[in-house]
């Protein structure tokens, strides 16, 4: 009896050890702690991968007759999922609907396609302008709205005769239906005196030299200096007069004392004033032989 009691106690003591022993089945383990699969011949897999890489490299190294041939390239083609294919088909139908045009729309498209959009270079002129006795295309009634008539003189109504304004313009007197000589007025004002005695008038790239006379000079306040001249234009300057009235662009360089110069670019409005004044002067009977009525 004692013997069986000892055997039973030994079995009870051994039971916890058996129950706590690890399970030998790898399927019950967490995937993160499972041992890797051992291959019988790992060198074969490596040799196979190296050979596949060598085949791809040699295939790419072979020149192709067609540079756009993408056969064997790594990227290949992608099989779009069903949803993407459906979206692409819908977009294709929308594009087809948008490109369907009415006859009027198609005619407009054809006009746009057939239009010459090439850039053309236009030359302003390759020679110096000279005086021409060409006919005036405007009428007196068309030109008078651009002028004011004050103290017996026709002057562009856009010109200010204030001494502090920078202006250059044509002006002429008109008495008893007879115009006086055409004159050039120049008004210069700045914070430093210039003491100019010569002007270079550049019209469309060509120079015309002008020598003013009877220049008046003075000061306006403590900071401004003004210089004015009003001279009759004799026939020696008729080419310059014609050029100013037909200019596409122009600037004037004032040659001052001590080598100091000032350049003024003429605006579109000032160049238009030259053209209008010369046309009105000629329509009212003015010319280079017109009597000097002052």
C-alpha positions in Angstrom: 0.0 0.0 0.0 2.8 2.3 0.9 4.3 1.6 -2.5 1.2 2.8 -4.4 1.0 5.9 -2.4 4.6 6.8 -3.3 3.9 6.2 -7.0 0.8 8.4 -7.0 2.7 11.3 -5.4 5.4 11.0 -8.0 2.8 11.2 -10.8 1.2 14.3 -9.2 4.6 16.0 -9.0 5.5 15.2 -12.7 2.1 16.4 -14.2 2.9 20.3 -14.1 6.2 19.7 -15.8 4.6 17.8 -18.7 1.8 20.3 -19.1 4.3 23.3 -19.2 6.6 21.8 -21.9 6.6 23.5 -25.4 4.4 22.3 -28.1 6.3 20.9 -31.0 3.9 22.0 -33.8 5.2 25.0 -35.6 1.7 25.9 -36.9 0.7 27.1 -33.5 3.5 29.7 -33.4 3.2 33.4 -34.2 4.4 34.1 -37.7 6.9 36.6 -36.5 8.8 33.9 -34.5 8.5 31.0 -36.9 11.9 29.7 -38.2 12.6 30.3 -41.8 12.2 27.5 -44.4 15.5 25.9 -45.1 16.0 25.1 -48.8 18.0 22.0 -49.6 19.9 23.8 -52.4 19.9 27.6 -51.9 22.7 28.1 -54.4 20.4 27.1 -57.3 17.9 29.9 -56.5 20.8 32.4 -56.5 22.2 31.1 -59.8 18.7 31.2 -61.4 18.2 34.9 -60.4 21.7 35.8 -61.7 20.9 34.2 -65.0 17.6 36.0 -65.3 19.2 39.3 -64.7 21.9 38.6 -67.3 19.3 37.7 -69.9 17.4 41.0 -69.3 20.6 43.0 -69.5 21.8 41.3 -72.7 18.3 41.8 -74.3 18.4 45.5 -73.5 21.9 45.9 -74.9 20.8 44.6 -78.3 20.0 47.5 -80.6 16.5 47.7 -81.9 15.5 48.7 -85.4 12.5 50.6 -84.0 13.5 53.1 -81.3 10.0 53.1 -80.0 9.8 49.3 -79.6 9.1 48.6 -75.9 9.1 44.8 -76.2 10.8 43.2 -73.2 11.0 46.5 -71.2 10.6 46.2 -67.5 7.6 48.6 -67.2 5.5 46.7 -69.8 1.8 47.4 -69.7 -0.7 47.7 -66.8 -4.0 46.0 -66.9 -6.4 48.6 -65.6 -9.0 47.4 -63.1 -12.6 47.4 -64.2 -13.5 50.7 -62.5 -10.6 52.5 -64.2 -11.5 51.0 -67.6 -15.0 52.2 -67.2 -13.9 55.8 -66.3 -11.6 55.8 -69.3 -14.4 54.7 -71.6 -16.7 57.5 -70.2 -14.0 60.1 -70.7 -13.5 58.9 -74.3 -17.2 59.3 -75.0 -17.2 62.8 -73.5 -14.2 63.7 -75.6 -16.0 62.5 -78.7 -19.1 64.5 -77.8 -17.0 67.6 -77.2 -15.3 67.3 -80.6 -18.5 67.1 -82.4 -19.0 70.6 -83.9 -21.7 72.4 -85.7 -20.9 73.6 -89.3 -20.4 77.1 -88.0 -18.0 76.0 -85.3 -16.1 73.8 -87.7 -15.8 76.8 -90.1 -14.4 78.9 -87.3 -11.9 76.2 -86.4 -10.8 75.9 -90.1 -10.3 79.7 -90.2 -8.1 79.5 -87.0 -6.1 76.6 -88.4 -5.5 78.4 -91.8 -4.5 81.7 -90.2 -0.9 82.7 -90.6 0.5 83.1 -87.1 4.2 83.6 -88.2 5.9 86.7 -86.8 6.7 89.3 -89.5 9.4 91.9 -89.0 8.4 95.3 -90.2 10.9 98.0 -90.8 10.0 101.6 -90.0 12.2 103.0 -92.7 15.7 102.6 -94.1 16.2 106.2 -95.2 16.1 109.6 -93.8 12.8 111.4 -94.4 12.8 114.4 -96.7 10.2 117.1 -97.2 7.4 116.1 -99.6 4.6 118.3 -100.9 2.0 115.5 -100.6 -1.7 116.3 -100.4 -3.4 116.7 -96.9 -6.0 114.0 -96.4 -7.8 115.7 -93.5 -10.1 118.7 -93.6 -10.0 121.9 -91.6 -13.3 120.9 -89.9 -11.7 117.6 -88.8 -8.6 119.3 -87.4 -10.0 122.3 -85.6 -11.3 120.3 -82.6 -7.6 119.6 -81.8 -6.7 123.3 -81.5 -7.4 126.4 -79.5 -7.3 129.8 -81.0 -5.9 132.4 -78.5 -4.3 135.8 -79.1 -4.5 135.2 -82.9 -2.6 131.9 -82.7 -3.5 128.3 -83.4 -2.1 126.0 -80.7 -2.8 122.4 -79.8 -5.3 122.4 -76.9 -3.3 119.7 -75.2 -0.3 122.0 -74.8 0.3 124.0 -71.6 2.3 127.2 -72.0 3.2 127.3 -68.3 6.9 127.8 -67.8 7.1 124.8 -65.5 5.8 122.4 -68.2 8.1 120.5 -70.5 6.7 120.9 -74.0 7.7 121.0 -77.7 5.2 121.9 -80.4 4.4 123.7 -83.6 2.5 127.0 -83.4 1.5 129.7 -86.0 -0.5 132.9 -86.0 -3.5 133.5 -88.2 -4.8 137.0 -89.1 -7.3 138.0 -91.8 -7.3 134.5 -93.3 -3.5 134.6 -93.7 -1.2 132.3 -91.7 2.1 133.5 -90.3 5.2 131.4 -90.5 5.4 128.0 -88.8 7.3 128.2 -85.4 8.8 125.6 -83.1 8.4 126.2 -79.4 10.4 124.4 -76.8 9.8 124.6 -73.0 12.3 123.0 -70.7 12.0 123.0 -66.9 14.1 121.0 -64.3 15.8 121.3 -60.9 19.1 122.1 -62.5 19.9 124.6 -65.3 20.9 123.1 -68.6 21.8 126.1 -70.7 21.3 124.2 -74.0 22.2 125.8 -77.3 21.7 122.8 -79.7 19.2 120.0 -80.1 19.5 116.7 -81.9 16.1 115.5 -83.0 16.2 111.8 -83.7 13.2 110.5 -85.8 13.0 106.8 -86.5 16.7 106.5 -86.0 17.9 109.5 -88.1 19.3 112.7 -86.6 18.2 116.2 -87.5 20.3 119.0 -85.8 18.5 122.1 -84.7 20.0 125.4 -83.4 17.5 127.5 -81.4 18.0 131.2 -80.8 16.6 133.8 -78.5 16.5 131.4 -75.6 14.9 132.9 -72.4 16.0 131.5 -69.0 14.8 132.0 -65.5 13.9 130.5 -62.2 10.6 129.4 -60.7 10.8 129.4 -56.9 14.0 128.2 -55.3 14.3 124.8 -57.0 13.2 125.0 -60.6 15.0 126.4 -63.6 13.2 127.1 -66.9 14.5 127.7 -70.5 12.2 128.7 -73.3 12.6 129.4 -77.0 10.1 130.3 -79.8 11.7 130.3 -83.2 10.5 130.6 -86.8 11.3 127.5 -88.8 13.1 128.5 -92.0 13.3 126.2 -95.1 16.6 124.7 -93.8 14.5 122.8 -91.2 11.7 121.6 -93.5 13.0 118.0 -93.6 12.9 117.9 -89.8 9.4 119.4 -89.7 8.2 116.7 -92.2 9.9 113.9 -90.2 8.4 115.1 -86.8 4.9 115.1 -88.4 5.3 111.6 -89.9 7.4 110.0 -87.1 6.8 106.5 -85.7 8.9 107.3 -82.7 11.2 110.2 -81.8 13.3 111.7 -79.0 15.2 115.0 -78.5 18.6 115.4 -77.0 19.3 118.8 -75.4 23.0 119.6 -75.6 23.8 121.7 -72.5 26.8 123.6 -71.3 29.7 121.7 -69.8 28.8 118.6 -71.7 25.6 117.9 -69.8 22.8 116.5 -72.0 19.2 115.7 -71.4 17.1 113.3 -73.5 13.3 113.6 -73.8 11.2 111.0 -75.6 8.2 112.3 -77.4 4.9 110.8 -76.6 2.3 109.6 -79.1 0.2 112.7 -78.3 3.1 115.1 -79.0 3.8 113.4 -82.3 0.1 113.6 -83.2 0.2 117.3 -82.4 3.0 117.8 -84.9 1.1 116.0 -87.6 -2.2 117.9 -86.9 -0.5 121.3 -86.7 1.4 120.9 -90.0 -1.8 119.7 -91.8 -3.8 122.6 -90.5 -1.1 125.1 -91.3 -1.0 123.8 -94.9 -4.8 123.7 -95.3 -5.0 127.3 -94.2 -2.5 128.4 -96.9 0.7 128.1 -95.0 4.0 127.1 -96.7 7.7 128.0 -96.8 6.9 131.0 -98.9 4.0 132.2 -96.7 4.2 135.9 -95.6 5.5 136.5 -92.1 2.4 138.1 -90.6 2.9 138.8 -86.9 
